[in-house]
Amino acid sequence: MTTRDVTSGASAPLGATVLPGGVNFSVFSKHAVLLELLLFDDENASQPARIVPLDASKHRTHHYWHVFVPDLQPGQVYAYRAHGAFDPDRGSWFDAEKVLLDPYGLAVVLPETYDRWAAARPGDNVAVAMKSVVADPDRYDWQDDVPLKRAFAETVIYELHVRGFTRHPSSGVAVEKRGTYAGLIEKIPYLKDLGVTAVELLPVFQFDAHDCPPGKTNYWGYAPVSFFAPHQAYSSQKSSLAVLDEFRDMVKALHRAGLEVILDVVFNHTAEGGRTGPTLSYRGLANDAYYILDGDKSRYADYTGCGNTLNANQPIVRRLIQDSLRYWVSQMHVDGFRFDLASILSRDEEGRPLPNPPILWDIESDPLLAGTKLIAEAWDAAGLYQVGSFIGDRWQEWNGRFRDDVRCFLRGDNGSVSGVATRILGSPDIYSHEEREAEQSINFVTCHDGFTLNDLVSYNHKHNEANGENNHDGSDNNLSWNCGEEGPANDQMVEAVRNRQVKNFFVLELLAAGTPMLLMGDEVRRTQRGNNNAYCQDSDISWFDWSLLERHGDIHRFVKALNRFRQRRDVVVEGTALSLNQLLRRARIEWHGVALKRPDWSDNSHCLAFTLRSLGARFLLHGMLNAYWEPLAFELPSVPAEHQQGWRRCIDTSLDSPDDISPWESAPAVRQATYLAQPRSMVLLALALERSVPEVE
């Protein structure tokens, strides 16, 4: 085949598109003077088998370079080189010796000799660079699978890491499938039994695992190099395109089990970093379009803490983000997205916050995304904090105030009672002005970033020495309490308090108004040994140790029962979408202290009680929260004479399993006028108003 065999091709669609007789390639580069399409025999080829030069007179329409190459098939490995001015001080980073990924490439491969830093040094890096792969996304049988579109009112999210979920030898997964999409499929029965309804996967867009300190691995994956390609290393099969089918097999299997798939997406920065970072794709094609640059264009604006900031409201980048989301919904069938540092998306091309950011309205108004879950981490690393004020009408928000106020209350901080009461109600101080659904708040106590729940009750201080940064990395503001001893404890009294505190956190997280999100392994007290920034720990520090399922089976059972109770709690009137304000009006909540109707909101108070009526008028709930270090006797509401069954104790976190949580049918009656809540415990009583009541199994 010669250069004469190729034709000019078409500017649309972007990327590599399989057509009858060959493949059309199209890529954006406004200021390049020449582009070269490199075709390789495989990912380990040290040199391209063929170079197709794209001449502006034949292969350029406006700012798009394109070519049709006949006889190519899916699986073809390719990349680009872009010629132009190399003038970093003016924001121009063209380097004709650097191999560039296709920003719209659907698959990425790495040679065995991949060298990230060869893309940052002078010289040719063709033999050690990532490359793109031609793929045909229509070659898959979905067997009538569609996204589930489950209501947020029925949603319990489980944040997990694809590799860490099954990588540990205790997972029981075959060696070749550990840490892969296929391995996750084998654990679907566990997720289903746990009672969660959605998995939120830490980044699965292809990322650069070498973007980390020397000798470490970028484990979390917040270092994207492609917004279309699934991460190759999470495939149990090493052929270049098998990863697409394995990812889709996982999605299809999760859907069959009734579980939604939410992706943690990173549209705020890329793995190219700052000035000293590598040229992998975007920088070498159109640096000044893809990134927010400082005034003189010599430096990258860094609102992410990762060296650069994606220029999300630039038209080319807006299209890229929206096309990516549409691809993952239409071709990969995912159910939703959690946007990392989402406030970045509200910044203009000079980094200033916009009142109506175009990219956010693009996403919000896209009819293809209308049934997709959209979750914002509504802040960024430069101090822009938009929890409660994030733009749009349908974004849910990670509620950092819920995390902090619940931690403070259970730690026993002064002045924390009113805060926890507000979080139980769905945070009306933050959200009631919008007249949105009660589930707008994503309630979480822990996530990948920070302590696990076990470590939250086991450490007063972070212990990140394994990261190699002298324990300087990670937050110092953890609002944690070690219950009397730092780290693993042999003292059974300390362990008993920790177990109780863990259950207390789960009660507040799963029964408060809002959408709960649990962290992988918290249900079995997974530990990271005090590391609150395990982004570079691809080791047993981060992996799910499945032997904990037996060691902490009591916590696992407790969480399963709470999830079942939440799904049958009679808080949502079937078929009716209630706003947070409507829900609060109908719930008829009464606040108490140790004395009925006398809540103590003072700074020195550490307890709270409440009574509420279910929306379906099927039962009353009476909860007692004792964050004090001594037992407290709470007065109980009297039981009307016609309800002879009286109060039943469904939950008491001070009791050992199985008495800590009980099915309705076997829940012990509580007939006394007061209830003695033990130190640092929570109690939930239920009173049936008719025969049909929620069961807790």
C-alpha positions in Angstrom: 0.0 0.0 0.0 1.3 3.5 -0.9 0.4 7.0 0.1 -1.6 7.2 -3.1 -3.9 4.5 -1.8 -5.3 6.7 0.9 -8.0 9.3 0.3 -8.7 12.5 2.0 -11.4 11.1 4.3 -13.9 13.1 6.3 -13.6 15.4 9.3 -16.5 13.7 11.1 -16.8 11.7 13.2 -13.7 12.4 15.3 -11.5 9.4 16.2 -10.9 6.2 14.2 -14.1 5.0 12.5 -14.5 1.6 10.9 -16.2 1.9 7.5 -16.7 -0.4 4.6 -13.3 -1.0 3.1 -11.1 0.7 5.7 -10.9 3.2 8.6 -11.4 7.0 8.7 -9.2 9.0 11.0 -10.0 12.5 12.2 -8.3 14.6 14.9 -8.3 18.3 16.0 -5.2 20.4 15.9 -5.6 24.1 15.1 -2.0 25.2 14.9 -0.2 22.2 13.6 1.5 22.5 10.2 1.7 18.8 9.5 0.3 15.6 11.1 1.6 12.1 10.6 -0.6 9.0 11.2 1.6 6.2 12.5 0.5 2.6 11.9 2.1 -0.2 13.9 2.0 -4.0 13.6 1.4 -4.4 17.4 1.9 -2.5 20.6 5.5 -3.6 21.1 6.7 -2.6 17.6 9.7 -0.4 18.0 8.9 1.5 14.8 5.8 2.2 12.8 5.2 -0.2 9.9 3.8 2.7 7.9 3.7 6.5 8.2 0.9 8.4 6.5 1.6 12.1 6.2 -1.4 14.4 6.3 -0.9 17.3 4.0 -3.0 20.4 4.9 -4.0 20.9 1.3 -5.6 17.5 1.0 -6.3 16.3 4.5 -7.4 19.3 6.5 -10.9 20.8 6.9 -10.9 23.9 9.1 -8.9 22.7 12.2 -9.6 19.0 11.6 -7.0 16.6 10.0 -8.5 13.5 8.4 -7.6 10.6 6.2 -9.3 7.4 5.0 -6.9 4.4 4.9 -8.3 1.3 3.1 -8.0 -2.3 4.2 -7.5 -1.5 7.9 -9.4 -3.6 10.5 -10.3 -3.3 14.2 -7.3 -4.0 16.3 -5.0 -1.8 14.2 -2.5 0.0 16.5 -2.0 3.7 15.6 -0.9 7.1 16.9 0.0 10.6 15.7 2.9 12.9 15.5 2.2 16.7 15.2 4.6 19.2 13.7 4.5 22.8 14.6 6.1 25.5 16.8 7.8 24.3 20.0 7.6 27.4 22.2 6.4 26.4 25.7 6.8 30.0 27.0 4.0 30.9 24.6 1.9 27.8 25.2 2.9 25.9 22.1 4.2 22.4 22.8 4.4 20.8 19.3 7.2 18.1 19.3 7.5 16.1 16.1 9.4 13.4 18.0 6.6 12.6 20.4 4.0 9.9 19.8 0.5 11.1 20.6 -2.7 9.2 21.5 -5.9 9.9 19.7 -8.1 12.0 22.1 -11.1 10.0 20.7 -9.4 6.6 20.7 -11.6 3.8 21.9 -8.8 1.6 23.2 -5.2 2.1 24.4 -2.3 -0.3 24.6 1.1 0.0 26.3 4.3 -1.6 25.1 6.1 -3.8 27.6 8.8 -1.2 27.7 6.4 1.8 28.4 8.3 4.8 29.7 6.2 7.8 30.8 9.2 10.1 31.2 10.5 9.5 27.7 7.6 11.7 26.7 9.0 14.5 28.8 12.7 14.2 27.7 14.1 15.4 24.3 14.2 12.7 21.7 12.0 10.1 20.0 9.8 8.0 22.2 8.1 5.9 19.5 9.2 2.5 20.9 8.1 3.2 24.5 4.9 5.2 24.0 1.2 4.4 24.6 -0.7 3.9 21.4 -4.4 3.9 20.3 -6.2 1.0 18.8 -8.9 1.0 16.1 -12.2 -0.4 17.5 -15.7 -1.0 16.3 -18.0 -0.5 19.3 -21.0 -1.9 17.4 -19.5 -5.4 17.4 -21.1 -6.5 20.6 -24.3 -8.3 21.5 -26.0 -6.5 24.4 -28.9 -9.0 24.5 -31.5 -6.3 25.1 -29.5 -4.8 28.0 -30.3 -1.2 28.9 -29.4 1.1 31.7 -31.6 0.5 34.7 -32.7 4.1 35.6 -33.4 3.2 39.2 -34.8 6.1 41.3 -32.4 7.8 43.7 -35.0 7.1 46.5 -34.2 3.4 46.0 -30.4 3.8 45.6 -27.6 2.7 47.9 -24.2 3.3 46.3 -21.1 1.2 47.0 -17.8 2.9 46.0 -15.3 0.3 44.9 -12.0 -0.1 43.1 -12.1 -2.6 40.3 -8.6 -3.9 41.0 -8.7 -3.7 44.7 -12.0 -5.5 45.0 -10.7 -8.9 44.0 -6.9 -8.6 43.9 -6.2 -10.0 47.3 -5.5 -13.7 47.4 -8.3 -14.2 49.8 -10.9 -13.2 47.2 -11.2 -16.7 45.9 -11.1 -15.5 42.4 -8.8 -17.3 40.0 -5.3 -15.8 39.7 -5.8 -14.6 36.1 -9.0 -12.8 37.0 -8.0 -11.1 40.2 -8.2 -7.4 40.0 -10.2 -7.4 36.7 -13.7 -6.6 35.3 -14.1 -10.4 35.1 -13.2 -10.8 38.7 -15.8 -8.3 39.7 -18.4 -10.3 37.9 -17.7 -13.2 40.2 -18.4 -11.1 43.3 -21.8 -9.8 42.1 -23.7 -12.3 44.4 -21.9 -10.7 47.3 -22.9 -7.2 46.3 -26.5 -8.3 45.7 -26.6 -10.0 49.1 -25.1 -6.9 50.8 -28.2 -4.9 49.7 -26.5 -2.2 47.7 -28.1 -1.1 44.4 -25.3 0.6 42.5 -21.5 0.3 42.2 -19.5 3.5 41.8 -16.3 2.5 40.2 -13.1 4.5 40.8 -11.7 5.7 37.5 -11.8 3.1 34.7 -10.9 5.5 31.9 -7.4 4.6 30.7 -5.0 6.2 33.0 -1.2 6.4 33.5 -0.3 4.1 36.4 3.2 5.6 36.2 2.0 9.1 37.2 3.2 8.7 40.8 6.3 8.9 43.0 9.2 6.7 42.0 8.7 3.1 43.0 5.0 3.5 43.5 1.9 3.0 41.3 -1.0 5.4 40.6 -3.6 3.0 42.1 -6.7 5.2 42.3 -6.5 6.1 38.6 -7.0 9.9 38.8 -4.5 10.4 36.0 -6.5 10.0 32.7 -4.9 9.8 29.3 -8.2 8.9 27.4 -11.8 9.7 28.0 -13.1 6.9 25.8 -10.9 3.9 26.4 -11.5 1.5 29.4 -8.4 0.8 31.4 -6.5 -2.0 29.7 -4.8 -3.3 32.9 -8.2 -4.2 34.4 -8.9 -6.8 31.6 -8.1 -10.5 32.3 -7.4 -10.9 28.6 -4.4 -9.1 27.1 -5.5 -8.8 23.5 -5.9 -5.1 22.6 -9.7 -5.1 22.1 -10.8 -7.8 24.6 -11.0 -5.1 27.3 -14.1 -3.5 25.6 -16.0 -6.7 25.7 -14.9 -7.6 29.2 -16.0 -4.2 30.5 -19.4 -4.6 28.8 -19.8 -8.2 30.1 -19.4 -6.8 33.6 -22.0 -4.1 33.0 -24.4 -6.5 31.5 -23.9 -9.0 34.4 -24.4 -6.2 37.0 -27.6 -5.1 35.3 -29.0 -8.6 35.3 -28.5 -8.6 39.1 -30.3 -5.3 39.4 -27.1 -3.3 40.1 -26.4 0.0 38.4 -22.9 1.1 37.2 -21.8 4.6 38.0 -18.3 5.8 36.8 -16.1 8.1 38.7 -15.0 10.4 35.9 -12.1 12.9 35.8 -12.8 15.7 33.4 -10.7 18.2 35.4 -7.1 17.3 34.5 -5.0 14.8 32.6 -1.9 12.8 33.3 0.2 15.2 31.3 0.8 17.3 34.4 2.6 20.7 34.5 5.5 22.0 32.5 7.8 19.2 33.4 5.2 16.5 32.6 5.1 14.3 29.5 3.6 15.0 26.2 1.1 12.1 25.7 -1.7 13.5 23.6 -3.6 16.8 24.2 -0.5 18.9 24.9 1.1 17.9 21.6 -2.0 18.5 19.5 -3.6 21.6 20.9 -2.2 22.7 24.2 -3.9 26.1 24.3 -7.3 24.6 23.6 -7.3 21.7 26.0 -5.8 23.4 29.1 -6.4 26.6 31.0 -3.1 28.5 30.8 -1.9 31.5 32.9 -2.0 34.9 31.3 1.3 34.7 29.4 0.5 31.0 28.5 3.9 29.9 29.9 2.4 28.0 32.8 -0.6 25.8 33.5 -3.4 27.0 35.8 -3.6 24.4 38.5 -7.1 24.3 40.2 -6.8 20.5 40.6 -3.6 20.0 42.5 -2.4 17.8 39.7 -0.4 20.2 37.6 -2.9 21.2 34.9 -6.6 22.0 34.5 -8.7 20.9 31.6 -10.3 23.8 29.7 -13.8 22.4 30.1 -15.7 25.4 28.7 -13.6 25.7 25.6 -15.8 24.5 22.6 -13.5 21.7 21.6 -13.2 20.4 25.1 -16.9 20.8 25.8 -17.6 18.6 22.8 -15.0 16.1 23.9 -16.6 15.8 27.4 -20.1 15.5 26.1 -19.1 13.0 23.4 -17.4 10.9 26.0 -20.4 10.8 28.3 -22.7 9.9 25.4 -20.3 7.1 24.3 -20.3 5.5 27.8 -24.0 5.7 28.0 -24.9 4.6 24.5 -22.1 2.1 23.8 -21.1 0.9 27.2 -24.5 1.2 28.9 -23.4 2.8 32.1 -26.0 4.3 34.4 -24.4 7.4 35.7 -21.3 9.4 36.5 -19.7 10.9 39.6 -17.7 14.0 38.5 -14.4 14.4 40.3 -13.7 18.0 41.4 -16.8 19.0 39.4 -16.5 22.7 40.3 -13.7 22.8 37.8 -16.4 22.5 35.1 -17.8 25.8 36.1 -14.6 27.8 35.4 -14.1 29.7 32.2 -11.1 29.8 29.9 -9.3 32.1 32.3 -10.2 30.1 35.4 -13.0 32.4 36.7 -16.3 30.8 38.0 -19.2 31.2 35.6 -22.8 31.7 36.7 -24.0 29.5 33.9 -21.2 27.2 32.7 -21.9 26.0 29.2 -20.5 22.5 29.7 -22.7 21.8 32.7 -25.8 22.9 30.8 -24.7 20.8 27.8 -24.7 17.8 30.1 -27.9 18.7 31.9 -29.9 19.3 28.7 -28.6 16.4 26.6 -31.6 14.2 25.9 -29.4 11.1 25.6 -28.3 11.7 29.2 -31.8 12.5 30.5 -32.1 9.3 32.5 -28.5 9.2 33.6 -27.4 9.7 37.2 -25.2 12.8 37.6 -23.3 13.3 40.8 -21.0 16.2 41.5 -18.1 16.5 43.9 -19.0 20.2 44.1 -15.6 21.7 45.0 -12.1 21.9 43.6 -8.6 22.0 44.9 -8.3 25.8 44.7 -11.1 26.6 47.2 -14.2 26.8 45.0 -16.9 25.2 47.1 -20.4 24.8 45.6 -22.2 22.3 47.8 -25.8 23.5 47.8 -25.2 25.9 44.9 -24.0 23.7 42.1 -25.6 24.7 38.9 -28.5 22.8 37.3 -31.7 21.1 38.2 -30.7 17.4 38.4 -27.2 17.1 39.9 -26.8 15.2 43.1 -24.0 16.3 45.3 -21.4 14.7 47.6 -22.3 16.2 50.9 -19.1 16.9 52.8 -21.1 18.6 55.5 -22.8 15.3 56.2 -19.4 13.5 56.6 -18.0 16.2 58.9 -21.1 16.7 61.1 -21.7 13.0 61.7 -18.0 12.4 62.5 -18.0 15.3 65.0 -21.2 14.1 66.7 -20.0 10.5 67.1 -16.6 11.7 68.3 -18.4 13.5 71.1 -17.5 17.1 70.0 -19.3 19.9 71.7 -21.8 21.8 69.7 -22.5 19.0 67.3 -26.2 18.0 68.1 -27.9 20.5 65.9 -25.6 19.7 63.0 -26.3 15.9 63.1 -30.1 16.6 63.4 -29.9 18.7 60.2 -28.0 15.9 58.4 -30.6 13.3 59.4 -33.2 15.5 57.8 -31.5 15.5 54.4 -29.6 18.8 55.0 -32.4 21.3 54.5 -30.0 24.1 55.4 -28.1 23.3 52.2 -30.8 22.1 49.8 -34.3 23.2 50.9 -34.2 26.4 48.8 -34.1 24.4 45.6 -37.3 22.4 46.1 -35.5 19.3 44.9 -35.9 15.7 45.9 -34.8 14.5 49.3 -32.1 12.4 47.7 -30.1 15.3 46.3 -27.6 14.9 49.2 -25.2 12.0 48.7 -24.6 11.0 52.3 -21.2 9.5 53.0 -18.9 9.2 56.0 -15.9 7.6 54.2 -14.7 7.4 50.6 -11.6 6.3 48.8 -9.9 9.6 49.9 -9.3 9.5 53.6 -9.6 6.9 56.4 -11.7 3.8 56.0 -14.4 3.5 58.6 -12.3 1.1 60.6 -9.4 3.5 60.6 -11.7 6.4 61.5 -12.4 4.7 64.9 -8.8 3.3 65.3 -6.5 6.3 64.6 -6.3 9.8 65.8 -3.6 10.6 63.3 -2.8 9.6 59.7 0.0 7.1 59.1 1.1 7.6 55.5 4.7 6.6 55.9 4.4 3.9 53.2 3.8 6.6 50.6 7.4 7.8 50.9 6.6 11.4 51.6 7.5 11.5 55.3 3.8 11.4 56.3 3.4 15.0 54.9 0.8 13.9 52.3 -2.9 13.5 53.1 -5.3 15.5 55.2 -4.6 16.3 58.9 -8.2 17.1 59.5 -9.8 13.7 59.8 -12.3 14.2 62.7 -11.4 10.8 63.9 -11.2 9.1 67.3 -9.2 6.0 68.1 -11.4 5.0 71.0 -8.5 4.9 73.4 -5.7 3.3 71.6 -3.8 4.2 68.4 -4.0 1.4 65.8 -4.8 -2.3 66.3 -5.9 -2.9 69.8 -5.8 -6.0 72.0 -8.0 -4.4 74.6 -11.4 -5.9 74.2 -13.1 -2.9 75.7 -11.5 -0.7 73.1 -12.6 -3.1 70.3 -16.1 -3.1 71.7 -16.4 0.7 71.5 -15.0 0.6 68.0 -17.5 -1.9 66.8 -20.3 0.1 68.4 -19.0 3.3 66.7 -18.9 1.6 63.3 -22.5 0.5 63.7 -23.5 4.0 64.7 -22.0 5.5 61.6 -23.9 3.0 59.4 -27.2 3.8 61.2 -26.9 7.5 60.5 -25.6 7.0 56.9 -28.3 4.5 55.9 -31.3 5.9 57.7 -30.8 9.6 57.1 -32.8 11.3 54.4 -30.6 11.4 51.2 -28.8 8.9 49.1 -26.2 6.8 51.1 -22.8 5.9 49.7 -20.7 3.1 51.4 -17.0 2.6 50.9 -15.7 -0.8 49.7 -14.9 -3.0 52.7 -16.3 -0.8 55.4 -18.9 -3.5 56.0 -16.1 -5.8 57.2 -13.9 -3.1 58.8 -11.3 -3.0 56.1 -8.2 -1.2 57.3 -5.5 0.8 55.4 -3.4 0.7 58.6 -4.0 4.4 59.1 -3.1 5.5 55.6 -5.6 8.3 54.6 -4.1 8.9 51.1 -3.5 5.4 49.6 -3.6 6.7 46.0 -0.2 5.1 45.3 -0.6 1.8 47.2 -1.4 -1.0 44.9 -0.9 -3.5 47.8 -2.8 -5.1 50.6 -3.0 -1.7 52.2 -5.7 -0.9 49.6 -7.1 -4.3 48.6 -10.2 -5.9 50.0 -9.1 -8.6 52.4 -12.0 -11.2 52.2 -10.9 -13.0 55.4 -12.4 -10.0 57.2 -15.8 -11.3 56.2 -15.4 -14.0 58.9 -13.6 -11.9 61.4 -16.2 -9.1 61.3 -19.2 -11.1 60.3 -21.3 -9.3 62.9 -20.8 -5.9 61.1 -21.4 -7.4 57.7 -24.7 -8.9 59.0 -25.7 -5.5 60.6 -25.1 -3.6 57.3 -27.1 -6.2 55.3 -30.0 -5.8 57.7 -29.8 -2.0 57.6 -29.9 -2.0 53.8 -33.0 -4.2 53.8 -34.6 -1.9 56.3 -33.8 1.1 54.2 -35.4 -0.4 51.1 -38.6 -1.1 53.1 -38.7 1.9 55.4 -42.0 3.3 54.0 -40.4 6.8 53.7 -41.3 7.2 50.0 -44.9 7.1 48.9 -44.9 4.7 45.9 -45.2 6.5 42.6 -44.9 9.9 44.1 -41.8 12.1 43.8 -41.5 14.3 46.9 -39.3 17.2 47.4 -37.2 17.4 50.6 -39.6 20.1 52.0 -42.6 17.9 51.3 -41.1 14.9 52.9 -40.2 16.9 56.0 -43.7 18.3 56.3 -45.3 14.8 56.0 -42.9 13.0 58.3 -44.2 14.9 61.3 -40.8 14.8 63.1 -40.7 15.6 66.8 -37.4 16.2 68.5 -36.6 15.1 72.1 -33.8 15.0 74.5 -33.7 12.5 77.4 -37.0 14.1 78.2 -39.8 14.0 75.7 -40.3 17.2 73.6 -37.3 18.8 75.3 -34.3 18.6 72.9 -31.1 19.9 74.2 -29.4 22.0 71.5 -26.7 23.4 73.8 -23.0 23.1 73.2 -22.6 20.6 76.0 -25.3 18.2 74.7 -24.3 14.9 73.3 -27.7 13.2 72.8 -30.8 13.5 70.7 -34.1 11.6 70.2 -36.8 11.9 67.5 -40.2 10.4 66.7 -41.5 10.3 63.1 -44.4 8.9 61.3 -43.8 7.0 58.0 -45.3 8.6 54.9 -47.5 5.6 54.3 -48.8 5.9 57.9 -47.8 2.2 58.6 -45.6 2.8 61.6 -43.9 5.2 64.0 -40.2 5.3 64.5 -38.5 6.5 67.7 -34.7 6.9 67.6 -32.3 7.7 70.4 -28.8 8.8 69.7 -26.4 8.8 72.7 -22.9 10.1 71.8 -22.2 10.6 75.5 -19.7 8.5 77.5 -22.2 7.4 80.1 -25.6 5.6 79.8 -28.6 7.9 79.4 -32.3 7.1 80.2 -34.6 8.4 77.5 -38.3 8.9 78.1 -40.4 7.0 75.6 -43.6 8.2 73.9 -46.7 6.5 75.3 -48.4 3.9 73.1 -52.0 4.4 72.2 -54.3 1.8 73.8 -55.4 0.4 70.4 -51.8 -0.6 69.6 -51.3 -3.5 72.0 -48.1 -4.7 70.4 -46.3 -1.6 71.6 -42.8 -0.5 70.8 -40.4 -3.1 69.3 -36.6 -2.7 69.6 -35.3 -3.1 66.0 -31.8 -1.6 66.6 -29.5 -1.2 69.6 -25.9 -0.8 68.6 -24.7 -1.5 72.1 -25.8 -5.1 71.9 -23.8 -8.0 70.5 -24.9 -9.7 67.3 -27.6 -10.9 66.6 -29.4 -8.8 69.2 -28.1 -5.5 67.8 -30.6 -5.6 64.9 -33.7 -7.8 64.8 -36.4 -8.7 62.3 -39.8 -7.2 63.2 -41.4 -10.5 63.9 -38.8 -11.4 66.6 -37.9 -7.9 67.8 -38.3 -7.8 71.6 -41.1 -5.7 73.0 -40.2 -2.5 75.0 -42.9 -1.9 77.6 -41.2 0.4 80.1 -41.6 4.1 80.1 -37.9 4.8 79.6 -35.0 3.2 77.7 -31.5 3.1 79.0 -29.2 3.8 76.0 -25.7 2.7 76.6 -22.7 5.0 76.1 -22.0 5.8 72.5 -24.9 3.9 71.1 -28.0 4.3 69.0 -31.4 2.7 69.4 -34.3 2.5 67.0 -37.8 1.5 68.1 -40.8 0.8 65.8 -44.5 0.8 66.5 -46.8 -0.8 64.0 -49.8 1.2 63.1 -51.2 -1.6 61.0 -50.3 -5.2 60.3 -48.0 -4.6 57.3 -44.7 -3.4 58.7 -41.1 -3.2 57.4 -39.1 -6.3 58.2 -35.5 -6.3 59.2 -34.0 -9.7 58.6 
